[in-house]
Amino acid sequence: MDRWSLAALLVLCAIGAILVMAASPSVAQQKGFDSFHFVSRHLVTLGPALILMLGVSLLSPVGVRRAACALLAVGTTLMVLVLIYGIDINGARRWLSLAGFSLQPSELVKPSFVVVTGWLLSQPKINGRLYGNILSVSLLVIVLTILIAQPDFGMAVVVGMVWIGQHFIAGMPILALAIATLVGLTGLLAGYFSLSHVQSRVDRFLDPDIGDRYQVDTALNAFANGGLLGRGPGEGVVKDVLPDAHADFIFAVAGEEFGLLCCLAIVILFGFIVLRGIARLLENEDFFVFVAGSGLLFLFGLQTFVNLAVTLDLIPTKGMTLPFVSYGGSSMVALALGMGMLLAFTRTSHQK
């Protein structure tokens, strides 16, 4: 196993546990829960998630592919059930309530979708059959249709970008790539004009004076208050006034309490994981492993970028957790699955 990548992931988990303990008590009290409500739930999820990641990392590439196919089938079925029985929060149905826990099936679909797409795209290279490309397009249409119906336009964009990235890596012809890009841009425009909440977020990003930007402005003030070394553990105030300080905006808590140096260390850790993964995949001669593993890295890196960019006001707001750092049960389990699959793909065997 790639011990360096595993070590970096474990350090991220430790940083996340510390930041959740720093940010969540105030949020829990605001919501009427016990102070350590979110801390305990985060730690209860983190342990099994790490065990799951280690367990998945021991699978062979064929085992990963089979597990991904099964998980994609189950996850897609649950996504359909969400549209019928899901919890409605702010006009969106994305969660199922199971035994007191909220499950977001679309999070579990992401890593499995990437691996199955990688397998389908490898078929023309392995046996010359083109059905893999057709099935890949059909699978994308199904997943995007369900995501938009929830609606979860932001996640649909992420899934679509990863899909295009994998096709590019697999050698998509320039014409097909241009058509896919054009279709994607058309979808973005359609989302902007047909979904009011998407239009509102984009407009507020382009023109800060036309709407409420409380969360983003508060996060930016937290970075300014933190400076180089931060105000000190527990001394931050952003967690007391920011509703999602323990989740989508946890990077702002890190900036205020631990400063710029801590934030740079977190970014370096994410960069190391991505670059280390690319280097390991380039050493592998299995085309399926290369395409699927690259997609998992792209998904991991893109989710990281979206969270950091939203917090720093570089892109319109989109609720997305910071991998292994933010609070979020479904996201944590999905990330553990994805990174476990990546560790399985990059594992090497030494024969005497």
Contacts in CASP RR format, 6 or more apart in sequence:
PFRMAT RR
TARGET T0000
AUTHOR 0000-0000-0000
METHOD contacts of the structure
MODEL  1
MDRWSLAALLVLCAIGAILVMAASPSVAQQKGFDSFHFVSRHLVTLGPAL
ILMLGVSLLSPVGVRRAACALLAVGTTLMVLVLIYGIDINGARRWLSLAG
FSLQPSELVKPSFVVVTGWLLSQPKINGRLYGNILSVSLLVIVLTILIAQ
PDFGMAVVVGMVWIGQHFIAGMPILALAIATLVGLTGLLAGYFSLSHVQS
RVDRFLDPDIGDRYQVDTALNAFANGGLLGRGPGEGVVKDVLPDAHADFI
FAVAGEEFGLLCCLAIVILFGFIVLRGIARLLENEDFFVFVAGSGLLFLF
GLQTFVNLAVTLDLIPTKGMTLPFVSYGGSSMVALALGMGMLLAFTRTSH
QK
1 57 0 8 1.000
1 343 0 8 1.000
1 346 0 8 1.000
1 347 0 8 1.000
2 276 0 8 1.000
2 277 0 8 1.000
2 280 0 8 1.000
2 343 0 8 1.000
2 346 0 8 1.000
2 347 0 8 1.000
4 272 0 8 1.000
4 276 0 8 1.000
5 273 0 8 1.000
5 276 0 8 1.000
5 277 0 8 1.000
5 280 0 8 1.000
5 342 0 8 1.000
5 343 0 8 1.000
5 346 0 8 1.000
6 57 0 8 1.000
6 343 0 8 1.000
8 269 0 8 1.000
8 272 0 8 1.000
8 273 0 8 1.000
8 276 0 8 1.000
9 53 0 8 1.000
9 273 0 8 1.000
9 324 0 8 1.000
9 339 0 8 1.000
10 50 0 8 1.000
11 269 0 8 1.000
12 266 0 8 1.000
12 269 0 8 1.000
12 270 0 8 1.000
12 273 0 8 1.000
12 323 0 8 1.000
12 324 0 8 1.000
12 325 0 8 1.000
13 46 0 8 1.000
13 50 0 8 1.000
13 324 0 8 1.000
15 254 0 8 1.000
15 266 0 8 1.000
15 269 0 8 1.000
15 325 0 8 1.000
16 250 0 8 1.000
16 324 0 8 1.000
16 325 0 8 1.000
16 326 0 8 1.000
17 42 0 8 1.000
17 43 0 8 1.000
17 46 0 8 1.000
19 250 0 8 1.000
19 253 0 8 1.000
19 254 0 8 1.000
19 325 0 8 1.000
20 38 0 8 1.000
20 39 0 8 1.000
20 42 0 8 1.000
20 246 0 8 1.000
20 250 0 8 1.000
20 326 0 8 1.000
20 327 0 8 1.000
21 39 0 8 1.000
22 233 0 8 1.000
22 234 0 8 1.000
22 239 0 8 1.000
22 253 0 8 1.000
22 257 0 8 1.000
23 239 0 8 1.000
23 245 0 8 1.000
23 246 0 8 1.000
23 250 0 8 1.000
23 253 0 8 1.000
24 36 0 8 1.000
24 37 0 8 1.000
24 38 0 8 1.000
24 39 0 8 1.000
24 42 0 8 1.000
24 239 0 8 1.000
24 245 0 8 1.000
24 246 0 8 1.000
24 327 0 8 1.000
25 35 0 8 1.000
25 36 0 8 1.000
25 38 0 8 1.000
25 39 0 8 1.000
25 239 0 8 1.000
26 239 0 8 1.000
26 240 0 8 1.000
26 245 0 8 1.000
27 38 0 8 1.000
27 239 0 8 1.000
27 243 0 8 1.000
27 244 0 8 1.000
27 245 0 8 1.000
27 246 0 8 1.000
28 34 0 8 1.000
28 35 0 8 1.000
28 36 0 8 1.000
28 37 0 8 1.000
28 38 0 8 1.000
29 35 0 8 1.000
30 243 0 8 1.000
31 37 0 8 1.000
38 246 0 8 1.000
38 327 0 8 1.000
41 327 0 8 1.000
41 329 0 8 1.000
42 327 0 8 1.000
42 328 0 8 1.000
42 329 0 8 1.000
42 332 0 8 1.000
45 328 0 8 1.000
45 329 0 8 1.000
45 332 0 8 1.000
45 333 0 8 1.000
46 332 0 8 1.000
48 333 0 8 1.000
49 329 0 8 1.000
49 332 0 8 1.000
49 333 0 8 1.000
49 335 0 8 1.000
49 336 0 8 1.000
50 336 0 8 1.000
52 333 0 8 1.000
52 336 0 8 1.000
52 337 0 8 1.000
52 340 0 8 1.000
53 336 0 8 1.000
53 337 0 8 1.000
53 338 0 8 1.000
53 339 0 8 1.000
53 340 0 8 1.000
53 343 0 8 1.000
54 340 0 8 1.000
55 340 0 8 1.000
56 64 0 8 1.000
56 67 0 8 1.000
56 336 0 8 1.000
56 337 0 8 1.000
56 338 0 8 1.000
56 340 0 8 1.000
56 341 0 8 1.000
56 343 0 8 1.000
56 344 0 8 1.000
57 340 0 8 1.000
57 341 0 8 1.000
57 343 0 8 1.000
57 344 0 8 1.000
57 347 0 8 1.000
58 344 0 8 1.000
59 67 0 8 1.000
59 341 0 8 1.000
59 344 0 8 1.000
60 344 0 8 1.000
61 286 0 8 1.000
61 288 0 8 1.000
61 289 0 8 1.000
61 344 0 8 1.000
61 345 0 8 1.000
64 115 0 8 1.000
64 292 0 8 1.000
64 341 0 8 1.000
64 344 0 8 1.000
64 345 0 8 1.000
65 115 0 8 1.000
65 116 0 8 1.000
65 119 0 8 1.000
65 288 0 8 1.000
65 292 0 8 1.000
67 112 0 8 1.000
68 111 0 8 1.000
68 112 0 8 1.000
68 115 0 8 1.000
68 116 0 8 1.000
68 119 0 8 1.000
68 341 0 8 1.000
69 112 0 8 1.000
69 116 0 8 1.000
71 108 0 8 1.000
71 109 0 8 1.000
71 111 0 8 1.000
71 112 0 8 1.000
71 337 0 8 1.000
72 109 0 8 1.000
72 112 0 8 1.000
72 113 0 8 1.000
72 116 0 8 1.000
74 108 0 8 1.000
75 105 0 8 1.000
75 108 0 8 1.000
75 109 0 8 1.000
75 112 0 8 1.000
76 105 0 8 1.000
76 109 0 8 1.000
76 142 0 8 1.000
76 143 0 8 1.000
76 146 0 8 1.000
78 96 0 8 1.000
78 103 0 8 1.000
78 105 0 8 1.000
78 108 0 8 1.000
79 105 0 8 1.000
79 106 0 8 1.000
79 109 0 8 1.000
79 143 0 8 1.000
79 146 0 8 1.000
79 147 0 8 1.000
79 150 0 8 1.000
80 146 0 8 1.000
81 96 0 8 1.000
81 105 0 8 1.000
82 93 0 8 1.000
82 94 0 8 1.000
82 95 0 8 1.000
82 96 0 8 1.000
82 105 0 8 1.000
82 106 0 8 1.000
82 150 0 8 1.000
83 93 0 8 1.000
83 146 0 8 1.000
83 149 0 8 1.000
83 150 0 8 1.000
85 96 0 8 1.000
86 93 0 8 1.000
86 94 0 8 1.000
86 95 0 8 1.000
86 96 0 8 1.000
86 97 0 8 1.000
87 93 0 8 1.000
87 94 0 8 1.000
87 95 0 8 1.000
87 96 0 8 1.000
87 97 0 8 1.000
87 102 0 8 1.000
89 95 0 8 1.000
92 150 0 8 1.000
92 151 0 8 1.000
92 152 0 8 1.000
93 150 0 8 1.000
94 104 0 8 1.000
94 106 0 8 1.000
94 150 0 8 1.000
94 152 0 8 1.000
95 102 0 8 1.000
95 103 0 8 1.000
95 104 0 8 1.000
95 330 0 8 1.000
96 102 0 8 1.000
96 103 0 8 1.000
96 104 0 8 1.000
96 105 0 8 1.000
97 103 0 8 1.000
101 329 0 8 1.000
102 330 0 8 1.000
103 330 0 8 1.000
104 330 0 8 1.000
104 331 0 8 1.000
105 330 0 8 1.000
106 146 0 8 1.000
106 147 0 8 1.000
106 150 0 8 1.000
106 152 0 8 1.000
106 155 0 8 1.000
107 330 0 8 1.000
107 331 0 8 1.000
107 333 0 8 1.000
107 334 0 8 1.000
108 330 0 8 1.000
108 333 0 8 1.000
108 334 0 8 1.000
108 337 0 8 1.000
109 143 0 8 1.000
110 155 0 8 1.000
110 158 0 8 1.000
110 159 0 8 1.000
110 162 0 8 1.000
110 299 0 8 1.000
110 334 0 8 1.000
111 296 0 8 1.000
111 299 0 8 1.000
111 334 0 8 1.000
111 335 0 8 1.000
111 337 0 8 1.000
111 338 0 8 1.000
111 341 0 8 1.000
112 337 0 8 1.000
113 139 0 8 1.000
113 143 0 8 1.000
113 159 0 8 1.000
114 162 0 8 1.000
114 166 0 8 1.000
114 292 0 8 1.000
114 293 0 8 1.000
114 295 0 8 1.000
114 296 0 8 1.000
114 298 0 8 1.000
114 299 0 8 1.000
114 338 0 8 1.000
115 292 0 8 1.000
115 293 0 8 1.000
115 296 0 8 1.000
115 341 0 8 1.000
116 139 0 8 1.000
117 136 0 8 1.000
117 139 0 8 1.000
117 140 0 8 1.000
117 163 0 8 1.000
117 166 0 8 1.000
117 291 0 8 1.000
117 292 0 8 1.000
117 295 0 8 1.000
118 136 0 8 1.000
118 166 0 8 1.000
118 170 0 8 1.000
118 288 0 8 1.000
118 291 0 8 1.000
118 292 0 8 1.000
118 295 0 8 1.000
119 288 0 8 1.000
119 292 0 8 1.000
120 132 0 8 1.000
120 133 0 8 1.000
120 135 0 8 1.000
120 136 0 8 1.000
120 139 0 8 1.000
121 132 0 8 1.000
121 133 0 8 1.000
121 136 0 8 1.000
121 166 0 8 1.000
121 167 0 8 1.000
121 170 0 8 1.000
121 291 0 8 1.000
122 170 0 8 1.000
122 287 0 8 1.000
122 288 0 8 1.000
122 291 0 8 1.000
122 292 0 8 1.000
123 129 0 8 1.000
123 131 0 8 1.000
123 132 0 8 1.000
124 130 0 8 1.000
124 132 0 8 1.000
124 133 0 8 1.000
125 170 0 8 1.000
125 287 0 8 1.000
126 287 0 8 1.000
126 288 0 8 1.000
136 163 0 8 1.000
136 167 0 8 1.000
140 159 0 8 1.000
140 160 0 8 1.000
140 163 0 8 1.000
143 159 0 8 1.000
144 156 0 8 1.000
144 159 0 8 1.000
144 160 0 8 1.000
147 153 0 8 1.000
147 155 0 8 1.000
147 156 0 8 1.000
147 159 0 8 1.000
148 156 0 8 1.000
151 195 0 8 1.000
153 191 0 8 1.000
153 195 0 8 1.000
153 198 0 8 1.000
154 318 0 8 1.000
154 320 0 8 1.000
155 320 0 8 1.000
157 188 0 8 1.000
158 299 0 8 1.000
158 302 0 8 1.000
158 303 0 8 1.000
158 306 0 8 1.000
158 320 0 8 1.000
160 184 0 8 1.000
161 298 0 8 1.000
161 302 0 8 1.000
162 295 0 8 1.000
162 298 0 8 1.000
162 299 0 8 1.000
162 302 0 8 1.000
164 177 0 8 1.000
164 180 0 8 1.000
164 181 0 8 1.000
164 184 0 8 1.000
165 295 0 8 1.000
165 298 0 8 1.000
166 291 0 8 1.000
166 292 0 8 1.000
166 294 0 8 1.000
166 295 0 8 1.000
166 298 0 8 1.000
167 176 0 8 1.000
167 177 0 8 1.000
167 180 0 8 1.000
168 177 0 8 1.000
169 290 0 8 1.000
169 291 0 8 1.000
169 294 0 8 1.000
169 295 0 8 1.000
170 291 0 8 1.000
172 180 0 8 1.000
191 198 0 8 1.000
191 199 0 8 1.000
192 198 0 8 1.000
192 199 0 8 1.000
192 202 0 8 1.000
193 199 0 8 1.000
200 211 0 8 1.000
201 316 0 8 1.000
201 317 0 8 1.000
201 318 0 8 1.000
202 316 0 8 1.000
203 210 0 8 1.000
203 211 0 8 1.000
204 210 0 8 1.000
204 211 0 8 1.000
204 212 0 8 1.000
204 213 0 8 1.000
204 316 0 8 1.000
204 317 0 8 1.000
205 313 0 8 1.000
205 315 0 8 1.000
205 316 0 8 1.000
205 317 0 8 1.000
215 242 0 8 1.000
215 243 0 8 1.000
215 244 0 8 1.000
215 249 0 8 1.000
215 317 0 8 1.000
216 310 0 8 1.000
216 311 0 8 1.000
216 313 0 8 1.000
216 317 0 8 1.000
218 238 0 8 1.000
218 241 0 8 1.000
218 242 0 8 1.000
218 252 0 8 1.000
219 238 0 8 1.000
219 242 0 8 1.000
219 249 0 8 1.000
219 251 0 8 1.000
219 252 0 8 1.000
219 311 0 8 1.000
219 312 0 8 1.000
219 313 0 8 1.000
220 252 0 8 1.000
220 312 0 8 1.000
220 313 0 8 1.000
221 238 0 8 1.000
222 236 0 8 1.000
222 238 0 8 1.000
222 242 0 8 1.000
222 252 0 8 1.000
222 253 0 8 1.000
222 255 0 8 1.000
222 256 0 8 1.000
223 252 0 8 1.000
223 255 0 8 1.000
223 256 0 8 1.000
223 260 0 8 1.000
223 263 0 8 1.000
223 312 0 8 1.000
225 231 0 8 1.000
225 236 0 8 1.000
225 237 0 8 1.000
225 238 0 8 1.000
225 256 0 8 1.000
226 255 0 8 1.000
226 256 0 8 1.000
226 257 0 8 1.000
226 259 0 8 1.000
226 260 0 8 1.000
227 255 0 8 1.000
227 259 0 8 1.000
227 260 0 8 1.000
228 259 0 8 1.000
228 260 0 8 1.000
228 261 0 8 1.000
229 258 0 8 1.000
229 259 0 8 1.000
229 260 0 8 1.000
229 261 0 8 1.000
230 255 0 8 1.000
230 256 0 8 1.000
230 257 0 8 1.000
230 258 0 8 1.000
230 259 0 8 1.000
230 260 0 8 1.000
230 262 0 8 1.000
231 256 0 8 1.000
231 257 0 8 1.000
232 257 0 8 1.000
232 258 0 8 1.000
233 257 0 8 1.000
233 258 0 8 1.000
234 257 0 8 1.000
235 257 0 8 1.000
236 253 0 8 1.000
236 256 0 8 1.000
236 257 0 8 1.000
237 256 0 8 1.000
238 245 0 8 1.000
238 249 0 8 1.000
238 252 0 8 1.000
238 253 0 8 1.000
238 256 0 8 1.000
239 245 0 8 1.000
239 246 0 8 1.000
239 253 0 8 1.000
242 249 0 8 1.000
242 252 0 8 1.000
244 319 0 8 1.000
245 252 0 8 1.000
245 253 0 8 1.000
246 253 0 8 1.000
246 326 0 8 1.000
246 327 0 8 1.000
247 321 0 8 1.000
247 326 0 8 1.000
247 327 0 8 1.000
247 328 0 8 1.000
248 307 0 8 1.000
248 310 0 8 1.000
248 311 0 8 1.000
248 319 0 8 1.000
248 320 0 8 1.000
248 321 0 8 1.000
248 322 0 8 1.000
248 326 0 8 1.000
249 311 0 8 1.000
250 322 0 8 1.000
250 325 0 8 1.000
250 326 0 8 1.000
250 327 0 8 1.000
251 263 0 8 1.000
251 266 0 8 1.000
251 307 0 8 1.000
251 308 0 8 1.000
251 311 0 8 1.000
251 322 0 8 1.000
251 325 0 8 1.000
252 311 0 8 1.000
254 262 0 8 1.000
254 263 0 8 1.000
254 266 0 8 1.000
255 262 0 8 1.000
255 263 0 8 1.000
266 325 0 8 1.000
267 308 0 8 1.000
270 301 0 8 1.000
270 304 0 8 1.000
270 323 0 8 1.000
273 300 0 8 1.000
274 297 0 8 1.000
274 300 0 8 1.000
274 301 0 8 1.000
277 297 0 8 1.000
277 342 0 8 1.000
277 346 0 8 1.000
278 294 0 8 1.000
278 297 0 8 1.000
280 346 0 8 1.000
281 289 0 8 1.000
281 290 0 8 1.000
281 293 0 8 1.000
281 294 0 8 1.000
281 297 0 8 1.000
281 345 0 8 1.000
281 346 0 8 1.000
282 290 0 8 1.000
283 348 0 8 1.000
284 290 0 8 1.000
284 345 0 8 1.000
284 346 0 8 1.000
289 345 0 8 1.000
292 341 0 8 1.000
292 345 0 8 1.000
293 341 0 8 1.000
293 342 0 8 1.000
293 345 0 8 1.000
293 346 0 8 1.000
296 338 0 8 1.000
296 339 0 8 1.000
296 341 0 8 1.000
296 342 0 8 1.000
296 345 0 8 1.000
297 342 0 8 1.000
299 338 0 8 1.000
300 323 0 8 1.000
300 335 0 8 1.000
300 338 0 8 1.000
300 339 0 8 1.000
300 342 0 8 1.000
301 323 0 8 1.000
303 320 0 8 1.000
303 321 0 8 1.000
303 323 0 8 1.000
304 322 0 8 1.000
304 323 0 8 1.000
306 315 0 8 1.000
306 318 0 8 1.000
306 320 0 8 1.000
307 319 0 8 1.000
307 320 0 8 1.000
307 321 0 8 1.000
307 322 0 8 1.000
307 323 0 8 1.000
307 326 0 8 1.000
308 314 0 8 1.000
308 322 0 8 1.000
309 315 0 8 1.000
310 316 0 8 1.000
310 317 0 8 1.000
310 318 0 8 1.000
310 319 0 8 1.000
310 320 0 8 1.000
321 327 0 8 1.000
321 328 0 8 1.000
321 331 0 8 1.000
323 331 0 8 1.000
323 335 0 8 1.000
324 332 0 8 1.000
324 335 0 8 1.000
END
